[in-house]
């Protein structure tokens, strides 16, 4: 058996791959010409495969993508080919869930607004200093300051896409006492933290009932612009949209208009239909918007996890077993 790596990987990753491969030959192709030359007798491939490389494959049985997302990886010939395809899912679940809960806490406790005030050396609670209760008698009613800060266990979260990442987001949100529901393209039941998970056809109900709507779905033909003007009208006007899925799932012009028109309460976005977000885009200046530059998956743990997933799948292939992260090429996940 033979596995082709292209582009070539660096040491010491190559030595790890060679040990996991055992007696399977590993070709670390340094050029496209070398990769093309080796493909006719390749059984496995890791890296960036192309239609040209695939056309040369005479006995290819497995392709390992270096990424979790597949919208930029799959192509018509690869989908039609009988080889199995695996991705790098599962590497980022806890990391991205942490990022989401950071957004939720910022929005609920107005931390993003207090950071702006800190820059300007300005002391004032959201809701107004005049509404602060005195020390002598304590609060007798809910003040504007109180109502401007959300109590998370009174809040609901709707998760769109309950895969590895969506499940971990729901589990963390439930630990804060939030009421969590979800929708997903695949039937799911008894998922920790979720009160219910319905089909995507129940998205309008989820939007109407959620204080925080979190998009954790992959980019597929079905999810492109899944969120547009109609979906924002279905949300509570106090609800926050959080997107750590894919930028193209949210119509950028539509979410901008929804925020400008007060149709939703705020947005926390890590991915965008256009990246980088243009410097003159209105979202930058909206106080009820939190923007991060596609970093929700950033963590010092990812490289080691990436390698271990690759090595595990190589060991499984050598043993004649399917990869642990096998995907449906037609669905892109």
N, C-alpha and C positions, 0 to 999 in steps of 0.2 A: 504494500500500500504506500501511497505517497500523498503528502500534504504540501500545497503551495501557499506561501505567504507573500502577499504583494499589496502595497509596498513593503519593502523589507523592514523587519522589526529590529530594534536595537538590542544589544546585550545589556543586562542579563536576561531579558525576557526570552530571547531565543533559546538560551540554555534550559530554561524552565519548560518551554514548549517541547524541546527535544527529549527531555526526560519523560514528560507526560506521554509523548508519542511512542516511546519504547522502540520497537523494531520498525515502526512506520517511518519511512524516509521523510525528512522535512527539507524543503527547498525554500530558502530565504531569498526570493528573487529581487535582485538589485536594480533591474530595469524592466520596462514593459516588454522588451524583446525576449529577455530570459523567461518572464512569466508566460508569454505566448508559446515559447518553445516547450515549456514544461507541462502546459495544460492538457495535451492529449492523453497523458497517462496519470493525471491527477485524480485522486479519489476524494480529496477534501481541499477546501480553500478557505483561507482567512484573510480578510482585508477588503479592498475595494474592487469588487468584480465588475466587469464591463461587458457589454454585448460582444465585443471582440474577443475577450478572454473566454466567455461562455461558449462562443461558437467553435472554439478550438477544443473544448472539453469532450473527451471521448468516453469517459467512464465516471464522471463526477457524480458523487452521491450526497455530499454535504457541503454547505456553504455557511460560514459563520460571519455574521455582520459584526463590525466593531462598535456598532451603536445600538441603542435601544429603539430609537425611532427608525422607521423604515420608509417613510414617504420619499426620501431622497436616495434610497438604496435600491428598491425593487424597480424592475422594468419588465416589459411585456414578455420578453424571451425567458427571463428568470422565473416568472410566474408559471409559464408553460412547461418549464423544464422539470423532469421528474426528481431532481435533487431536493433534499430537505434543506430548509433554511432555519437558522436559529439567530436570536438577537441577544442583546445584553440587558434584558429586563431584570428588575429586581435589585439593581445596584443602588438605586437612588431613593427608595421608598421612604426610609426614615428621615433622610436628609431633606427631601422636598416637603415631607409632612411637617418637619420643624419650621421650615420657611413659611408654610401656610399658617401655622399657628402663630408665628411672629406677626404676620399680617393681621390675623384675627385679633390678637391682643392689642396691636397698635390702634386698630379701628375702634375696638370696644372701649379702650381706655384713653383714646385721643393722644397717644404718644407721638404720632406724627405731627400733630398740631403743637404739642408742647416743645418738640424739638425746634420747630420754627420760632416759637416764642423765646426759647433759650438763646438762639442766635442773636435775637434782638434785646436780650436782657429784660424781657417783659414778664412780669408776675401777674397772672390772672387765670383763675380756673375757667375751663370751658363751661359756659352757663352763667358766668358773671360772679365777681367777688361779692356783690351785694346779696347774693343768694346763700352765702355760706352761713351755716347756723352758728350761733354763739356758744361759748363754753359754759355759760351759767345754767341753761335749761336743756340744751341739746335739741336735736331736730324733732319737730312735731308733725312735719309733713314732708313729702318728697319735693325737694327744691329743684329749680332749673339746673343747678350744678349736679345734683344727683341724677336727674333724668338724662343729662348729657353724657353720662358714663354708663355703659351697658353692663349688666350682670350676666356673665356668660351662661350660667345654668338656666337663665330664662330665654336663651337664644336658640334658634334652630339653624342647622346647617344642611344644605342640599349638595350632594356630591355627584357630579356628572362624570361618569366613568369610574367604575369601582373595580379597577385592576389592582395590581400590587400597590401602586402609589395611592389610589383612591381609598383602598381598604385601610392603609396606615393613617391617612388623614382622618378618616372616620373614627378609628380607634383612639387617636389622640384627642379629637374633639369630644368624644364621649367621656373621656377621663376628666375633662373640664365641666362635665355635667350638661353638655349641649345635647339637644335632640337631633339625631342624625338620620337622614334618609338619603337614598341614592337612586339613580337610574343608570342602566347599562345595557349595551347591545346584547350581552350574554346573560342567560338566566342565572341568578345567584341567590342563595338562601343561607340563613344562619351565619352571617358575617359579623364578627365581633364589632360591637359599637353601633351597628345600624339597626334602627327599628324596622326598616323595610327597604327593599331594593326592587324597583319596578323596571319595566321596559322603557325605552326612550320615548315611547308614545305618552308616557306619564310626565314628561318634562314640564308641561304647563302647570300641573298641580304642584310639582316640586318648586317651581319658580314662585308661585303665588304664596307658598307657605314658609319660605326660607329667609332668614335674616342674613345669612351668608351663603352665597352660591359659589361653589368651588368647581372649576373645570379641571379635571384630571384625565381627560380622554386623549387618545392618540389622534394624530392627523390621519384620517382615512377619507375616501371619497364621500362618505356619509356625514362626516363631521365638519367639512369645509363650510364656513359661515353658518354653523349651527346656531350661533347667537347673532341675531340681527335686530332690527327695530321691533318686531313683534315680540321677541323674547324679553326685551327690556321693558316693554309695556306690561308684560305679565308679572314682572317682579314687583315686590313692595317698593314704594318710593323711598323707604329707609334702608333697603337692603344693599349689601356690598357684593360686588362681583370680584372673584379672585380667579385669575387664570395662571396656572403653572403647567398647563397642558401644551397646546401648540398655538402660536399666534394666529394662524389662519382660521381657527375655530371661531374667533370673535371678529366680526366686521368692525374694523378700526373706526371708520366714520360713524357707524351706528352707536358704538359705545361712547364716543365723544359727544355726539348729539344727546344721548340719553343723560349723560352727566350735566351737560350744559342746560338741559331742559328740566332737570330735577326729577327725572323719571326713576332714577335709582339714587341711593344715598352716597355711594362711593365706589371706588374700584382700586384693587391692588393687583398690579400686573407685572409679571416677570417675562412674559413673551408677547410679541407683537406681530401684527400682520406685516409690518415693515420694520426691519431691524438693520442698523440702529434706528431708534425713533428719531425723526428729524428734530433738530435743535429748536426749531420754531413751532413745534406742534403744541396745540393748546393744552394737552394733558400735563405738560411739565409744570404749568402755573396753577393748576387746580388744587386748592387746599384739601379737598376730599379724595385725592388720588395719591397712591403710593406706587412708585415705579422702581423696579430693580432691573439691571441690565442682563437678563437671561443668566442668572447665577443661582437659581434655586437648587440646582444639583451639585453645586460646588462643595467639595469636602475633601480633606486629606485622606479619607478612607476609600475613595472611588478607584484609584489606580490599583490597589491591592485586590479589591473586589472584582474589577474588570479582568485581571489576570487569572484569578481563581475560577471565574466562570468559564473563561476560555479553556483552562487546563481541565476542568471537570468535563466539559463537552468533548475535548480531545480524548480523554480516557474512556468516556462512554462510547465514542465512535470506534475506537480500537477494540473495545469489548463487544462490538456489534449491537449496541443499544442506541436508541434515539437520543438526541441532545436534550438536556434538561430544560432548555429555553426554546424549544421548537415553536415555530409560528405558522400561522396560516398565510401563505404568501398572497392569496387573493384578498384577504382582509387587511393586510399590512400590519397585523399584530398576532 
